[in-house]
Amino acid sequence: MTQRSTSADFVTAFATGWPEHQPDVLILSLTTQKGVQDFALTKEQALLVAKTIKRTATQLAAPKRQS
């Protein structure tokens, strides 16, 4: 896995139609310690991201219980 110096503190994804009058894009907004990064995704890209997140999430270990 790639080592990264900055990790996302908060991640949101939302369809805004942004830029205006362009409902065919989804804006993925990542907020990190260095600021906000916005990514415009096509429908195909958004579906691929969602599929990858879902596949990865199923492989996550169960949360550890605190003692």
Secondary structure, 3 states (H helix, E strand, C coil): CCCCCCCEEEEEEECCCCCCCCCCCEEEEEEECCEEEEEEECHHHHHHHHHHHHHHHHCCCCCCCCC
